[in-house]
């Protein structure tokens, strides 16, 4: 069951519909995608725009990364890179690993994941429960051999059975959103979408969705939101300035600080990000993320994670620029259950000096 928008003389309304018989789910992998599009009604009322969000926490593993996981593995199967008995090895901030673990298990593959030490314990524990071998690496620069991305590369090179999907470089990631998320948004809004805004971890979502939507209507505004603490890619959107490193990657200077949004704040220009057709880069703060996390929980009953909250912050920032009556879509990347030890932990909030923002009113 999904929520879909249909055109009417009075505007856009939402109705529930069942999947057509040919779309019936037969495996857990088939359940990925076709998520509901929810209206955040209180914010629609406050901003004068329709604020809509894809409920990606309703994917089988609980996040938007299921979409990329499915495409990365099935693309590798089709090309022969992933053979029966193979091992999927990925560098991940957590959610892609969980998605890959579920898809891999359903298809009979083992998994090995490397990740930074700032990853929540909930994500690490979940990947282990799903049977993955997990390596947690120190938070060092990408040029360091101990960086979690570099470790994954070494593991792949060490065993011919290993396949590295590489969500950062592999454009099967953005293709998942070009053929899935983008068309769903277009259909669910009956083509009435006028703005789309999201943050980036790999560039896959914004790359694929923006390309599809702009092909449908070039007037649609696409914005990228970055955490101002440690962000980089919104600066690239606005200035197109980057620097090629000795490893051949195109890097963007990172801002000072550390964001509470795990896996967000892309510091290099990935092929997935380059596919994007993005009009503007904006920023959100840790304070705004915490405010929005608790606002959505208390006013909408939405228990979401920090990247989802940052995306909604972006939608609220876009609204006055577009003006009343526009339809703005964003993405609720995952649920809040993976951040109980952080965002919903009073001691953690106090240590991070963020407690005051839990009950702070939104500033529109």
N, C-alpha and C positions, 0 to 999 in steps of 0.2 A: 504494500500500500504506500502511495506517495501523495504529496500535495502538488497539484498542478494548477497553474493559472490559465484562465480562459478569457478571451476577449468578450466584452458585452457592451451594449450602448452606454451603460453607466460607468464603464471603466474596466478594471481588472478585478476578478474575483477568484476565489480559490475553491476547488472541489476535490474530493477524494476519488481516486480511481484505482482499480485493480490491474495488475499486470495482465496483458493479453496472454492467451494460452501458450503461444510460442515463446513467451518470455519467462515462463515458469522456472523457478530455481530448482536445480538438480544437485548442485554441490555448494559448499560454502563459498567457493570462488565466484560462483554465479550470483551470489548475494551482494557482491561489491558494486557500489554505484547506485544510481537512481534514488538518491537520498531526498527526503522532503526539503522543500524550500519554506522556511518559517518566516512569518512577519514578526518583527520585534515591535509590537504595537505601541508600547509606551514611548519608544524612541521615535516612531513614526509620528506620534502625536506631538512630541516635543520639538521635532525638527521641521515638520511640515512636508517631509519627503517620506516615501515608503521605504522603510529599512527592512530588507529581506536578507536571510542568511541560510546557506546550505548546511543542513544538519549532518555533517560528516562524521560525527560521533556515532551515528547509526550504522556505519559500515561494520562488517563482522568483527574486526579487531578493535574497533572503536575510534578510528581516525581516518582522515583524508588520505593518509599514506597507503592505505589498502589499494587505492586506484593505481598508484605507481608500481606497487609491489606486483600486482597482477600483470601489468604490461611488461615490466622488466623481466619477469620469469618467462612469460609466454613468448615474448620476443626472442629470448635466448633459446628456448626450445625450438622455435620455428627455424632459427638460423643454424642450429646444431651446436651452439656454444655450450649448452647445458644438456648433458646426456644422462640417461638413467643411472642412478647411483651417485650422481654429482653432489657437490657441496656448494651451497650458496654462501659467499663471504661478502659482507658489506660493512662499510663505515657509516654509522648512523647515530643521530641524536636520540634515538629511542623508538619513535613511532614507525619509521620505515622498517626497522628490525622486527617489530611486533607483526606488522603486516606481512613481511617476507616470511616470517616463521610460520604463520598460519597458511599462507599459500604454498610454501614449500612442504609443510607437513601433509597437506591435502594431496600433493603431487608426488610424495615419496622422496624428498630431498632432505639432507642434513643442512644445518645452518651454523655459521660462525659470524659473530658480530663484534666490531670494535667500536668504542664510543668514548666521549670525553668524560672526565670525572665529575662534571657538574650535572650529569644526567640523574634524574630522580631515581631513588631506590625502587619505587613502584615499577618503573619501566624495566629496570635491570632485572628485578625479581620475576616479572612477567615473562621476559624473554627466556630466562632460565627454566621456568615452569613449562614453557612451550618446547623445551628440548634443545635450545640453542647453547652453543659454547660462547661465552661472553668474555671479552677482554676490555677492561676499563683503563683508559690511558690518562696521563696527566695533561692538564690544560696548557699545552705548549704551542708555539707558533708552527705554522704549517711546514716551514723549512726544516723543523726538527724531526729526526727519524722516529721519535717516539710519538709524534702526532698520530691520532687514531686513524686518520686517512692513510698515512704512510704504512702503518702496520698492516692494514687490510691489503694493501698492494703487495706487501712482502709475503703474506700468507697465500694469496692467490698464485704468486709466482713459484711458490714452493711445492705445489701439488697439482698435477695435470687434471685431477678430478674437480678442482676448485674453479668456480666461476664467480667473478666479481661484477655484479650488475652496475655498480657505480652510478648511483642516483644523481650525482652532480653532473657528470659528463654525458650520460646516456640519454639521448633525446626521446627514448621510449617513455621516459618520465613525463615530459610535457605533452607527448602525444596522447597519453592517457586522459589528459584534461581537454585536449583539442577534440577528441572523439567522444568524450564522456561528459565531463563537468560543464564545458561550454555549451554544447547542444541542450543539456538538461536545463540550464539557466534560461536559455533562449525560449525553450518550449514552455517552461513553468511560468514565465512572465509573459507569454504570448508575444514576445518580441518587444515588450514595453520597457525593458531594462535600459536605463540611460547612464548608469554609472556602475563601475566595478572596482573594488579596492581590496587588496590583500597584502600581507607581508610575505617574505620569502625565506626559505631555508635552503632550497636548491634552485629555485626559479621555475620549477615544474608547473605549479598551479597557475601562476600569473602568465607564464610563457604560453601555455596551451589555451587557457581560457581567453586571454586578451586577443590572441590571434584569431580564434573562432569568432568572437563577438565583433571585432573590428571588420572582419570579412562580411559579416551580416549587416553592420551599420557602422561606418567609420566615425560617426559623430559620437558614439558611446565614449564617455570619459573613463579611462583606466588609470588608476592611481596605485602607486606602491607605497606602503607604509613600513617604516623601519623603526626599531627601537633607537631612541636618541642616545641611549647608553650602549655603546659598542656597535652601533649600526654602521653601514657603509653603502649599501646598494642604492638607497634613495639619493645619496649624493651623486652616484654614477648616473642615475636616471636624469638628474638635473644638469650635470656638467659634462657627462661622457668622458670624464678623466679617469684614467687607470694607468697601471704600470706593469709591464711584462716582467715577471721574475725569472731567475736563472733556470727554473724548472719548466718555463714556457707558459705557465698560467698567467692570466691577466688579473692582477690584484687591484683592489680598491682600498685606499687608506681608511682604517677603522677609526671611529670616534672613541673617545675615552669612555671608560665605564664598562659595566657588565649588566646585561639585560636579564630580567626574570623570565623572559620567554625563551625556554630551551629550544635550541636548534634554529633560532631566528637571528638574522643579522648576517647575511651573505657577504663575505669579504673578498670574493672574486667573481669575475664575470663568467658564468658557466654557459655552455651551449644552450641549456634549457632557458636561462634568463635571457639570452640573446634572441630567442624566438619571440619574446614578448614585444607587444606594441603598446608602450607605456607613455602616458602623457605627462605625468608629474610624480615626483617623489616627495613624501611628507614624513613626519616623525611623530612618535608617541613616546611618552615617558613611562618609567616603572610605576610612578604614582598613578598615572592614568590607567595603566593595565590593572592594578589592584582595585582601583575605584570601579572599573567596568566589570571585573570578575564578580565582585560582590553586588553590584547593581543588577546584573543579569540574573544572579541567583535569587535575589530578594524581590525583584519586580517582574521577572518573567519566568521564574522557575527553571532557568537554564544553568546547569552546573557544568561550566566549561573551563578549559585550560587557559593559560596566559596568551598564547598566540591567537586563539579565538577572540579573546577580549581585545587584544591589540587591533585585530581586524575590524571589530565593531567600533573601536575608537576612530579608526580610519573612516568608516562610513559616516559617523557623526561629524567628523571634520569636513567631509566632502559635501554634506547637505547644504550648508549656507552658501557654498560656492556655486552649486548647481541651481539652488533656489527651490521654493515650494513646488510640490507636484511631481517631482522627479522620482524615479524608482532606482534605488541604489542596492546592489547585491554584494554581499561579502560571504565569507566562509567560516563556519564554526569548526575548526580543525579537529579538535578532540574534546573529550569530557574532562571534568575536574578531578576524577578519581585518581588520575596518575600524578597528582600534585598535592595530595593530602599532607605529605610530610613537609611541604613548602608553603604554598599559597594559603592553605587552610590550617596551618600550624601556628598558633599564637606565638610560640617561642621563636620560630623562624622569622615571622613578620617583625617581631621586636628586634631581633639581631640585625635584620636588614633595614631597620628604621622605616618600616612601611606601615606600621600599625595604624597610624593616624589617617591613612587613606581608606581604610576598610569602611568607615561610615561617612566619609566625606561626600558631599553632594557633587553631582556631575556639573562641570562647567561647559555650557554649550555656547 
